Amino acid sequence: MKWLLIACLIVFAAWLTLSNKKTAALSPIKTGQALNDSIDFTAQVLPILVKHCSPCHFTGGKMYSRLPFDHDTTILNHSEGILRRIKTGDDNLILKSFIEQRKK
């Protein structure tokens, strides 16, 4: 029951972050679209991870102690495995762009 409350809080925090940003900067990336702006971890990457990886990789989840997905360093250090799991669509494009930008 605790993990459900924690997951809800994470989703709510991500939603608040998104609602406070300029909507133009956070518009969805179309497949094949060039990325001119940097990808923001909290506003753009974290909601994808919450959607695909909750509750296991967030506070209270069974994988959180080994791979906490609320830290950008975890995503960068385990990018191959994450991209194998989230392998299609705009979510994958955003994750790939974030990883490429941070590894430069």
Buried (B, 14 or more C-beta within 10 A) or exposed (E): EEBEEBBEEBBEBBEEBBEEEEEEEBEEBEEEEEBEEEBBBBBBBBBBBBEBBBBBBBBBBEEBEEBBBBEBEBBBEEBEEBBEEBEEEEBBBBBBBBBEEBEE
